[in-house]
Each structure stands twice: as C-alpha cells, then as structure tokens.
Amino acid sequence: MKRLLPLLLLLALPGLLGLAGAEEGWLDRRVLNIAHQGGEFEAPSDTLYALKTAAEKGADVLEIDVHATAPDEHGVRELVAIHDTTVDRTTDGSGRVDELTLDEIQSLDAAYWFVPGPGTCNPDFGCTRPEADYVHRGIATGDEPPPEGFAPEDFRIPTVREILEEFPDELINIEIKRTAPDTEPYEELLADLLAEFDRTDDVIVVAFSDLAVERFKLHAPDVDTAVATAQAAAFKLSADGPLPGAPNPRYVALQVPVTFEGIEVVTEDFVRDAHANGLAVHVWTINDRATMEWLIAIGVDGIMTDRPTLLEEVLGACAWNPARPVTPPHCS
C-alpha cells in the first residue's frame, strides 16, 4: 500500500488542496435503496422494464450504466443504458456498443439471457439454465406478448433520453462506463443531455475513471458527482491516517465496495469521516440481508443492490437512528 501513496497523491492532488464542503442533498437522503441496473437479479439489466418495476418495488434511486453508440449516417451518437462494453452477454446480438448504431442496438432483445433470481445467465459466460427459465425472451422483438402495462420497447436497450423522459422525478445514478482512451469520449454529450432536462442535484454521476469524472465535471459543474477510484483510495488512506485532506468539495458522495482487493474499505470510522467532510457514502453491490443490516447500522447513506425487493424488506424491518447510528439496528 505504501508504494501506492505517491501515485494516489498525484491523482488526488486537486482534492487534497481543497476544503470539504459538498452539498448536503445526498446526506439528507438516507438510507437509499439504489437499484443496481434496475435490480439485475430481479429484472433484465438496465431496461425500462427493470427501472419501472424497481420504482414500483420502492427503490429510491435508479442506477444505470452509460455507453455511446457508433455515429449514425448523420454522425450522431446516442447514449444508451447498458452495463457491458459489448452487447454479447445480455442480448441476442454481438459486438461492441461503440461500433453499433442506435438502430442496430435497439433491434436487440435485452432480456434474452435474463433469468429471475440469478439475473443474466448466458452459457457463453458460464451460466446455463433450461429454456423455460428465460421468461422474458422474445418480448422485445414482438415474438411474445409483454406483461400487462408494459410494451416491447421496455425490454430493449433504452437510450438515456428515454430514461430521463420516463423518470422526470426519480433520483438517478449514472455510471460512465467505457470512455477515452478506449473509445471516443462522451462526457460532454451526457452533460448536454442532463442540462436539456435540467437534471442537477437529483442525478449523481460517477465513473471508475477519475479523468472521466473530471471531464464530465468540466462540462457540467452543477451536476452532482461521486468521487472516483483514485480520490476514493486517497480518502480511505486519509481516514486511516497517512494522508491529509479530503476529496474535492465539488463532489457529494463516495461510492465504494465494502472491500477492495482484500483491503477493508467501509468501516464505521470511514463513514464518520466521510460525513464529517460532507460526503454521503453509497456502498456497492450488496445482495445479502446481513450485510445490508450492518451497513444500515454503521450509518451509510445508500446501498446499491441487485435485489431492491430484499433491501426494501430490510429497510422496513430495521429501526435505525437517522442521526447515523453506531449500534446495530433492531430488525424484526
């Protein structure tokens, strides 16, 4: 870990020179049920069907992943919600998202490999189930009827525009996925789209890449963002003692796993230090009751989960101190 300090200091320097002072909005919202990909174990990843049903189940935040398509004949790229760099794992198609046009992408069945319970189950990716388990297969292409109240379009890969139109009042968590230098950057496209819909403090944007978040922030300084990997690592080291300072005050949250490569990240002290610096703590990706209960007990502000129904049950069963508890909740 000591060998990482110079690199982390360099990457995190802009934040380390500032005083913390993030907006309070995301700190006032707790404990958030954040539906990861709309609840990947319960509905086809990142589809409108998943997002709509997650909201119905009580999810407070709809989490989506964003890539940009290939340009169409007019040179226009569209932002679409899909987790992977390719369409291979989740759809009946193949190819990189940035090499397919929007028309090509939206002709695919985004529920083709979905099975309730395990989620995406594609034999090419090590998961095989009987044909009958793929209960939503063929709806997107019109070969099967949709459930009542839904349309075939709800089972294809949606555009971010469609999601913003469909959910004008929902909190949305947007993760920038593959971007420069691996593909043409699209942070400005996302910033322009959010500006068009006047989405700022009810949307939070994050990426693993610190540079991607910084690029986005240049184009959208008023949109809430979460700290990316290097600054989050620097904050963890700061919370443990070796480093001074905190992430740049332009950020409002830390989105982190419980552990990372064997290193414990989320602790009661980590949460307390984040709150002291005006940062909400959102933890990913939690799918078991015991860990959910523990995170609630130590005062995290949001839990990202593939099982929003379970998390809603836990939140309903557990009594916690809204002033950020330090003792386990009482769960019935």
C-alpha positions as CSV (number, residue, x, y, z in Angstrom):
1,M,0.0,0.0,0.0
2,K,2.9,2.4,0.8
3,R,4.1,2.1,-2.8
4,L,0.8,3.5,-3.9
5,L,1.0,6.7,-1.9
6,P,2.9,8.8,-4.5
7,L,0.6,7.9,-7.3
8,L,-2.5,8.4,-5.2
9,L,-1.2,11.8,-4.0
10,L,-0.6,12.9,-7.6
11,L,-4.0,11.8,-8.8
12,A,-5.8,13.2,-5.9
13,L,-3.9,16.5,-5.6
14,P,-6.7,18.8,-6.7
15,G,-8.9,17.4,-4.0
16,L,-6.3,17.3,-1.3
17,L,-5.7,21.0,-1.6
18,G,-9.3,21.9,-1.0
19,L,-11.6,22.1,2.0
20,A,-14.5,19.7,2.1
21,G,-17.9,21.3,1.7
22,A,-20.2,19.2,-0.5
23,E,-23.8,19.9,-0.9
24,E,-26.0,18.4,1.8
25,G,-28.6,17.0,-0.6
26,W,-27.4,13.4,-0.7
27,L,-26.6,13.4,3.0
28,D,-30.2,14.2,3.7
29,R,-31.3,11.2,1.7
30,R,-30.8,8.0,3.7
31,V,-30.9,5.1,3.7
32,L,-31.3,5.0,-0.1
33,N,-32.4,1.8,-1.8
34,I,-30.3,2.1,-5.0
35,A,-31.4,-0.4,-7.7
36,H,-28.2,-1.6,-9.4
37,Q,-29.0,-1.8,-13.1
38,G,-32.6,-1.5,-12.0
39,G,-32.1,-4.7,-9.9
40,E,-30.2,-7.1,-12.1
41,F,-31.3,-10.2,-10.2
42,E,-34.9,-9.3,-10.5
43,A,-35.3,-7.8,-14.0
44,P,-33.3,-7.6,-17.3
45,S,-30.3,-5.3,-16.7
46,D,-30.7,-1.6,-17.4
47,T,-34.0,-2.0,-19.3
48,L,-37.0,0.3,-18.9
49,Y,-38.9,-2.8,-17.5
50,A,-36.2,-3.1,-14.8
51,L,-36.3,0.5,-13.9
52,K,-40.1,0.8,-13.9
53,T,-40.5,-2.3,-11.7
54,A,-37.7,-1.2,-9.4
55,A,-39.5,2.1,-8.7
56,E,-42.7,0.1,-8.0
57,K,-40.8,-2.0,-5.5
58,G,-39.7,1.0,-3.6
59,A,-36.3,1.7,-4.9
60,D,-35.2,5.3,-4.2
61,V,-32.5,5.6,-6.8
62,L,-32.4,4.0,-10.3
63,E,-28.8,3.1,-11.2
64,I,-27.9,2.9,-14.9
65,D,-24.7,2.4,-16.9
66,V,-23.9,4.5,-20.0
67,H,-22.1,3.9,-23.2
68,A,-22.2,5.8,-26.5
69,T,-23.2,4.2,-29.8
70,A,-21.5,4.4,-33.1
71,P,-22.4,7.5,-35.2
72,D,-25.4,7.2,-37.5
73,E,-25.5,8.4,-41.1
74,H,-25.7,12.0,-39.8
75,G,-22.7,11.5,-37.5
76,V,-24.9,11.5,-34.4
77,R,-24.0,9.2,-31.4
78,E,-26.6,8.3,-28.8
79,L,-26.2,7.5,-25.2
80,V,-27.6,4.1,-24.2
81,A,-28.0,2.3,-20.9
82,I,-26.1,-1.0,-20.9
83,H,-23.6,-2.4,-18.4
84,D,-21.0,-4.1,-20.7
85,T,-18.7,-2.8,-23.4
86,T,-20.4,-5.3,-25.7
87,V,-23.9,-6.5,-26.2
88,D,-22.9,-10.1,-26.1
89,R,-23.6,-11.1,-22.5
90,T,-27.1,-9.6,-22.1
91,T,-28.7,-9.7,-25.6
92,D,-29.2,-11.9,-28.6
93,G,-26.6,-9.9,-30.5
94,S,-22.9,-9.4,-30.6
95,G,-20.4,-6.6,-31.0
96,R,-19.1,-3.5,-29.2
97,V,-21.6,-0.9,-28.3
98,D,-19.5,1.9,-29.8
99,E,-19.4,0.0,-33.1
100,L,-23.2,-0.4,-33.4
101,T,-25.7,2.3,-34.4
102,L,-28.7,3.0,-32.2
103,D,-31.0,1.3,-34.7
104,E,-28.8,-1.9,-34.5
105,I,-28.7,-1.8,-30.7
106,Q,-32.4,-1.2,-30.3
107,S,-33.3,-4.1,-32.6
108,L,-31.8,-6.5,-30.0
109,D,-33.6,-8.4,-27.2
110,A,-32.1,-7.0,-23.9
111,A,-33.9,-9.7,-21.9
112,Y,-32.8,-12.6,-24.0
113,W,-30.5,-14.1,-21.3
114,F,-32.3,-12.9,-18.2
115,V,-33.5,-15.4,-15.6
116,P,-35.3,-14.2,-12.4
117,G,-33.0,-14.9,-9.4
118,P,-29.5,-15.3,-10.8
119,G,-30.1,-12.5,-13.4
120,T,-28.2,-12.6,-16.7
121,C,-27.5,-16.3,-17.4
122,N,-25.6,-16.7,-20.7
123,P,-23.9,-20.1,-21.3
124,D,-21.0,-18.3,-23.1
125,F,-20.3,-16.6,-19.8
126,G,-20.6,-19.7,-17.6
127,C,-24.3,-19.9,-16.8
128,T,-26.8,-22.3,-18.2
129,R,-30.5,-22.7,-17.4
130,P,-33.4,-24.5,-19.1
131,E,-35.1,-22.7,-21.9
132,A,-38.3,-22.2,-19.9
133,D,-36.4,-20.1,-17.3
134,Y,-35.8,-17.3,-19.8
135,V,-39.3,-15.8,-19.1
136,H,-38.9,-12.5,-21.0
137,R,-37.2,-13.8,-24.1
138,G,-38.8,-12.6,-27.3
139,I,-40.9,-9.7,-25.9
140,A,-38.5,-7.0,-27.2
141,T,-38.8,-8.4,-30.8
142,G,-42.5,-8.9,-30.7
143,D,-42.4,-12.7,-30.7
144,E,-44.0,-12.8,-27.3
145,P,-46.6,-10.5,-25.6
146,P,-45.4,-8.2,-22.9
147,P,-46.7,-8.3,-19.4
148,E,-49.8,-6.1,-18.8
149,G,-48.9,-2.5,-18.6
150,F,-45.6,-2.8,-20.5
151,A,-44.5,-2.6,-24.1
152,P,-41.9,-4.5,-26.2
153,E,-39.7,-1.4,-26.0
154,D,-39.4,-1.9,-22.3
155,F,-37.3,-5.0,-22.9
156,R,-34.8,-3.5,-25.4
157,I,-31.7,-1.3,-24.6
158,P,-33.0,2.1,-23.8
159,T,-31.5,5.5,-24.5
160,V,-30.6,7.8,-21.7
161,R,-33.0,10.3,-23.2
162,E,-35.9,7.7,-22.9
163,I,-35.0,7.1,-19.3
164,L,-34.9,10.8,-18.4
165,E,-38.3,11.3,-20.2
166,E,-39.8,8.3,-18.3
167,F,-38.5,9.2,-14.9
168,P,-38.6,13.0,-14.5
169,D,-39.0,12.8,-10.7
170,E,-36.8,9.8,-9.8
171,L,-33.3,10.0,-8.4
172,I,-30.9,8.6,-11.0
173,N,-27.4,7.3,-10.5
174,I,-25.4,7.3,-13.8
175,E,-22.2,5.5,-14.2
176,I,-19.9,6.5,-17.1
177,K,-18.5,3.2,-18.5
178,R,-16.0,2.7,-21.3
179,T,-14.7,6.1,-22.5
180,A,-11.4,7.7,-23.6
181,P,-8.8,6.5,-24.3
182,D,-10.6,3.2,-25.2
183,T,-13.3,4.9,-27.2
184,E,-14.4,8.4,-28.3
185,P,-15.3,10.3,-25.1
186,Y,-19.0,11.2,-24.4
187,E,-18.9,13.1,-21.2
188,E,-19.9,16.3,-23.0
189,L,-22.9,14.5,-24.6
190,L,-24.1,13.4,-21.2
191,A,-23.6,16.8,-19.7
192,D,-25.6,18.4,-22.5
193,L,-28.4,15.9,-22.2
194,L,-28.7,16.4,-18.4
195,A,-28.7,20.2,-19.0
196,E,-31.5,19.8,-21.5
197,F,-33.6,18.0,-18.9
198,D,-32.5,20.4,-16.1
199,R,-31.2,17.5,-14.0
200,T,-28.6,18.5,-11.4
201,D,-28.9,17.6,-7.8
202,D,-31.4,14.8,-8.4
203,V,-28.9,13.0,-10.6
204,I,-25.5,11.7,-9.5
205,V,-22.8,10.8,-12.0
206,V,-19.8,8.5,-11.3
207,A,-17.1,6.5,-13.0
208,F,-14.2,4.3,-12.1
209,S,-12.0,6.7,-14.0
210,D,-11.1,9.9,-12.2
211,L,-10.4,11.5,-15.6
212,A,-13.8,10.7,-16.9
213,V,-15.5,12.3,-13.9
214,E,-13.2,15.3,-14.2
215,R,-14.1,15.6,-17.9
216,F,-17.8,15.4,-17.1
217,K,-17.5,18.0,-14.3
218,L,-15.8,20.5,-16.7
219,H,-19.0,20.4,-18.9
220,A,-21.5,20.1,-16.0
221,P,-20.2,21.8,-12.9
222,D,-23.6,21.9,-11.3
223,V,-24.4,18.2,-11.6
224,D,-23.8,16.2,-8.5
225,T,-20.9,13.7,-8.8
226,A,-19.3,10.9,-6.7
227,V,-15.6,10.6,-6.1
228,A,-13.9,8.2,-8.5
229,T,-11.3,5.5,-7.7
230,A,-8.1,7.3,-7.1
231,Q,-9.6,10.0,-4.9
232,A,-11.7,7.4,-3.0
233,A,-8.5,5.5,-2.3
234,A,-6.8,8.7,-1.2
235,F,-9.7,9.4,1.1
236,K,-9.5,5.9,2.6
237,L,-5.8,6.4,3.3
238,S,-6.6,9.8,4.8
239,A,-9.2,8.3,7.0
240,D,-6.7,5.7,8.2
241,G,-4.1,8.4,8.9
242,P,-1.3,8.7,6.3
243,L,-2.7,11.5,4.1
244,P,-4.1,14.9,4.9
245,G,-7.2,16.5,3.4
246,A,-10.3,15.2,1.6
247,P,-11.7,14.8,-1.9
248,N,-12.5,18.0,-3.8
249,P,-15.5,19.8,-2.5
250,R,-17.2,19.6,-5.9
251,Y,-18.1,16.0,-5.1
252,V,-21.0,15.0,-2.9
253,A,-20.6,11.2,-2.3
254,L,-18.2,8.3,-2.1
255,Q,-19.4,5.2,-3.9
256,V,-17.3,2.2,-2.7
257,P,-17.3,-1.5,-2.1
258,V,-17.1,-3.0,1.4
259,T,-13.7,-4.4,0.5
260,F,-11.4,-3.9,-2.5
261,E,-8.6,-6.4,-3.4
262,G,-8.6,-7.7,0.2
263,I,-8.5,-4.2,1.8
264,E,-11.3,-3.2,4.1
265,V,-12.8,0.0,2.8
266,V,-16.1,0.6,4.6
267,T,-15.9,0.9,8.4
268,E,-17.7,2.9,11.0
269,D,-14.8,5.3,11.1
270,F,-14.7,5.6,7.3
271,V,-18.4,6.5,7.3
272,R,-18.0,9.0,10.1
273,D,-15.0,10.7,8.4
274,A,-17.0,10.9,5.1
275,H,-19.9,12.6,6.8
276,A,-17.6,15.0,8.6
277,N,-16.3,16.0,5.2
278,G,-19.9,16.5,3.8
279,L,-19.8,13.3,1.7
280,A,-22.5,10.7,1.6
281,V,-21.5,7.0,1.5
282,H,-23.1,4.7,-1.1
283,V,-21.9,1.0,-0.9
284,W,-22.0,-1.4,-3.8
285,T,-23.1,-4.1,-4.6
286,I,-24.8,-5.7,-1.6
287,N,-27.2,-8.6,-2.1
288,D,-27.4,-10.3,1.4
289,R,-29.6,-9.3,4.4
290,A,-26.8,-9.4,7.0
291,T,-24.5,-7.0,5.2
292,M,-27.4,-4.7,4.5
293,E,-28.3,-4.6,8.2
294,W,-24.7,-4.0,9.2
295,L,-24.3,-1.1,6.7
296,I,-27.5,0.5,8.0
297,A,-26.2,0.1,11.5
298,I,-23.0,2.0,10.8
299,G,-24.8,4.8,9.1
300,V,-24.2,4.5,5.3
301,D,-26.5,6.7,3.2
302,G,-27.2,4.3,0.4
303,I,-26.9,0.7,-0.5
304,M,-26.6,-0.4,-4.2
305,T,-28.2,-3.8,-4.8
306,D,-29.3,-6.2,-7.4
307,R,-32.2,-7.2,-5.1
308,P,-34.1,-4.0,-4.4
309,T,-37.1,-6.1,-3.1
310,L,-34.9,-7.6,-0.4
311,L,-33.4,-4.2,0.6
312,E,-36.9,-2.7,0.8
313,E,-37.8,-5.5,3.2
314,V,-34.7,-4.9,5.3
315,L,-35.3,-1.2,5.4
316,G,-38.9,-1.8,6.5
317,A,-37.9,-4.3,9.2
318,C,-34.9,-2.4,10.7
319,A,-35.2,0.6,13.0
320,W,-32.2,2.8,12.8
321,N,-31.2,6.2,14.2
322,P,-31.5,8.8,11.4
323,A,-28.6,10.7,13.1
324,R,-26.3,8.0,11.9
325,P,-26.2,5.1,14.3
326,V,-23.3,3.4,15.8
327,T,-25.1,0.3,17.2
328,P,-26.9,-2.4,15.2
329,P,-30.5,-1.8,14.2
330,H,-33.3,-3.8,15.6
331,C,-34.7,-5.9,12.8
332,S,-37.9,-8.0,13.1
